[in-house]
Amino acid sequence: MYVETATPARKPVTVPALQGMKARGEKITMLTCYDASFAAQVEAAGVDVALVGDSLGMVVQGRRSTLGVSVDDLAYHTRIVAGSLSSTLLIADLPYMSFRDTAHARDAAQRLVGECGAAMVKLEGAGWVCEIISDLVAREAPVCAHLGLMPQAVHRLGGYRVQGREHDDAERLLADALAVQAAGAQLLVLEAVPTELAARVTAALEIPVIGIGAGNACDGQVLVLYDMLGITPGRRPRFSKDFLATTGSVPAALRAYVDAVRQGRFPDAEHAY
């Protein structure tokens, strides 16, 4: 007689646990997430980290960039995602201009971590941003840094372009990565950089490096959820892959993504620079 047994609860992923995964050479899986239903699917698939990204401005709100997303928007989506997660670590973006000084950054982090259930906040940049990182970390708000292609800098960069192709740009990016680590960041997202450069950054840093369009030498990978399900309108980034097309269901697509990242099969050369 068949007797259904409960699946053992997965141990919650914590910020220090991510460091342990890097030390053991275990790939970290991350996906963006914006609502309760998808959050439940992400949790069930065993994704390590969910990111409530300001990418919601483009894939949920239909904007042309992330720049119009507010702290209120992030707070709303973070709260509803948090309610469906028990083991997956939750990170929330600090949107454009919300961390323009330490006071605003503290207020935003208080909302997203203190009120809405995030375990960590993510912010773009280095330089003066390192002061913001240090200030937040000193006040027990863990920080994920973001370098390479930074969507909030789209106007300065002149579009969504691969970063670090030239020697001086690559050296600057590596220096920035070391700087955000020294400031106290405990995780780094590296977006749209050449595979060789991403490998250098990953090897140089003690903190985990999560790639998106940065090759498979990083400690883990992140994709925009709607991109990897093939439902984002228009042209998707080269580094994205439609996992739903070959699996036929959302749960299967999510499991396929998790397996491909953990086994080092994604990204391949077709989805890197």
C-alpha positions in Angstrom: 0.0 0.0 0.0 1.3 3.4 -1.0 1.6 5.8 1.9 2.3 9.5 1.1 5.0 11.0 3.3 5.7 14.6 3.9 8.8 16.0 2.2 11.3 17.1 4.8 11.4 20.9 5.2 14.4 22.5 3.6 16.8 24.2 6.0 16.4 28.0 5.5 19.1 29.6 3.4 20.9 32.4 5.4 23.4 35.1 4.5 26.3 33.2 6.1 25.1 30.0 4.4 25.8 31.6 1.0 29.4 32.1 2.1 29.6 28.4 3.0 28.3 27.4 -0.4 31.0 29.4 -2.1 33.6 27.7 0.2 32.3 24.3 -0.7 32.1 25.0 -4.4 28.3 24.6 -4.4 26.5 26.8 -7.0 24.0 29.3 -5.7 20.6 29.6 -7.5 18.8 32.9 -7.6 15.7 34.1 -9.5 13.8 37.3 -9.4 10.2 37.1 -8.0 7.4 39.6 -7.6 4.3 37.9 -6.3 3.0 35.2 -3.9 2.1 32.6 -6.5 5.4 32.6 -8.2 7.2 32.8 -4.8 5.6 29.6 -3.8 6.8 27.9 -7.0 10.3 29.3 -6.5 10.3 27.9 -2.9 9.1 24.5 -4.0 11.8 24.3 -6.7 14.5 24.7 -4.1 15.8 28.0 -5.4 18.3 29.4 -2.9 17.6 33.1 -3.2 14.7 35.1 -4.5 15.3 38.7 -5.6 12.5 41.3 -5.6 14.2 43.4 -8.2 13.5 46.8 -9.6 13.3 44.9 -12.9 9.6 44.7 -11.9 9.4 48.2 -13.4 9.9 46.6 -16.9 8.5 43.1 -16.7 5.5 43.9 -14.4 4.7 47.6 -14.8 5.7 47.8 -18.5 8.1 50.7 -18.1 11.1 51.2 -20.5 13.6 51.2 -17.6 13.8 50.5 -13.9 14.2 54.2 -13.0 10.5 54.9 -12.2 10.3 52.1 -9.5 9.7 53.5 -6.0 10.4 52.2 -2.5 6.7 51.8 -2.1 6.6 49.5 -5.2 9.5 47.4 -3.8 7.9 47.3 -0.3 4.6 46.1 -1.7 6.1 43.3 -3.8 8.6 42.3 -1.1 5.9 41.9 1.5 3.8 39.6 -0.7 6.7 37.5 -1.8 8.0 37.1 1.8 4.6 35.6 2.8 5.2 32.5 0.5 8.9 31.9 1.5 10.1 29.8 4.4 13.5 28.5 3.3 14.5 30.6 0.2 16.5 33.7 1.2 14.8 37.0 0.2 16.7 40.0 -1.2 15.1 43.3 -2.2 16.5 46.0 -4.5 17.0 49.6 -3.3 15.5 51.5 -6.3 16.9 54.5 -8.1 17.8 57.4 -5.8 16.5 55.6 -2.7 20.1 55.3 -1.4 21.4 58.8 -2.5 22.6 59.4 1.0 22.8 57.4 4.2 19.5 58.7 5.7 17.5 57.7 2.7 19.2 54.4 2.4 18.5 53.6 6.1 14.9 54.5 5.7 14.5 52.3 2.6 16.3 49.4 4.3 14.2 49.7 7.4 11.1 49.3 5.3 12.3 46.4 3.1 14.1 44.5 5.9 12.5 45.6 9.0 8.9 45.8 7.8 8.6 43.7 4.7 10.7 40.6 5.4 13.8 40.9 3.2 17.0 39.5 4.6 19.2 41.6 2.5 19.1 44.7 0.3 20.8 45.1 -3.1 22.2 48.3 -4.5 24.1 49.3 -7.6 27.6 50.8 -7.8 30.8 51.4 -6.0 32.7 54.6 -5.3 30.6 56.8 -3.0 28.2 53.8 -2.7 30.7 52.1 -0.5 30.0 54.6 2.3 26.3 53.6 2.0 27.2 49.9 2.1 29.3 50.3 5.3 26.6 52.4 7.0 23.9 49.8 6.3 26.0 46.9 7.3 26.9 48.6 10.6 23.2 48.8 11.3 22.6 45.1 10.6 21.2 45.4 7.1 23.1 42.9 5.0 24.0 44.2 1.6 24.3 42.6 -1.9 26.3 44.8 -4.3 25.7 45.0 -8.0 28.4 45.8 -10.6 28.9 45.5 -14.4 25.8 46.5 -16.3 23.8 48.6 -13.8 20.3 49.3 -15.1 20.0 52.4 -12.9 22.9 53.9 -14.8 21.4 53.2 -18.2 21.6 56.8 -19.3 25.2 57.2 -18.3 26.2 53.9 -19.9 24.3 54.8 -23.1 22.1 51.7 -23.0 22.2 48.1 -21.8 25.7 47.3 -22.9 28.3 44.6 -21.9 30.8 46.1 -19.4 34.5 45.5 -18.9 35.5 44.6 -22.5 38.5 47.0 -22.5 41.5 46.5 -20.2 41.1 49.7 -18.2 37.4 49.1 -17.7 38.0 45.5 -16.6 40.6 46.7 -14.0 38.3 49.3 -12.7 35.5 46.8 -12.3 37.8 44.4 -10.4 38.9 47.3 -8.1 35.2 48.2 -7.5 34.4 44.6 -6.6 37.2 44.5 -4.1 36.0 47.9 -2.7 32.4 46.8 -2.2 33.6 43.7 -0.4 35.9 45.8 1.8 32.9 48.1 2.6 31.0 45.1 4.0 28.9 43.7 1.1 28.3 40.0 1.6 27.2 39.2 -1.9 27.8 40.6 -5.4 25.7 40.4 -8.5 27.8 40.8 -11.6 25.8 41.6 -14.8 26.8 41.4 -18.5 30.5 41.2 -18.3 32.9 38.9 -20.3 33.3 35.4 -18.8 37.1 35.8 -18.3 36.6 39.0 -16.3 33.8 37.5 -14.2 36.1 34.5 -13.4 38.8 36.9 -12.2 36.4 38.8 -10.0 35.0 35.5 -8.6 38.5 34.2 -7.8 39.6 37.5 -6.2 36.6 37.9 -3.9 35.9 36.0 -0.6 32.2 36.8 -0.9 30.0 34.9 -3.4 29.6 36.3 -6.9 26.3 35.7 -8.6 26.4 36.1 -12.4 23.8 37.2 -14.9 25.3 37.2 -18.3 28.7 36.7 -16.7 29.6 33.1 -17.6 29.7 30.0 -15.6 32.7 30.6 -13.4 30.7 32.7 -10.9 29.6 31.2 -7.6 25.9 31.2 -8.8 23.5 32.5 -11.3 20.4 34.8 -11.4 17.9 35.4 -14.1 14.7 37.4 -14.4 11.9 34.9 -13.7 9.8 36.0 -16.6 12.8 35.8 -19.0 13.6 32.2 -18.0 9.9 31.3 -18.5 9.9 33.0 -21.9 7.0 35.3 -21.1 8.8 38.7 -21.2 7.4 40.6 -24.2 9.9 41.6 -26.9 13.5 40.7 -27.2 15.1 39.0 -24.2 18.8 39.4 -23.3 21.3 37.0 -24.9 22.2 35.6 -21.5 18.7 34.5 -20.8 17.3 31.0 -21.6 13.7 29.9 -22.0 13.5 26.9 -19.7 9.7 26.6 -20.1 9.9 25.9 -23.8 11.6 22.5 -23.3 9.8 21.4 -20.0 6.2 22.3 -20.5 5.3 23.5 -17.0 6.4 26.2 -14.6 7.4 23.8 -11.8 9.4 21.7 -14.3 11.1 24.8 -15.8 12.1 26.1 -12.4 13.6 22.7 -11.4 15.4 22.5 -14.8 17.0 25.9 -14.1 18.0 24.9 -10.6 19.5 21.6 -11.8 21.3 23.3 -14.8 22.9 25.9 -12.5 23.9 23.4 -9.8 25.4 21.1 -12.3 27.3 23.9 -14.1 25.4 23.4 -17.4 24.0 26.9 -17.4 25.1 29.3 -18.6 26.9 27.8 -21.6 28.9 29.7 -24.2 25.7 30.6 -26.1 24.4 32.5 -23.0 27.7 34.3 -22.1 30.0 37.0 -23.5 
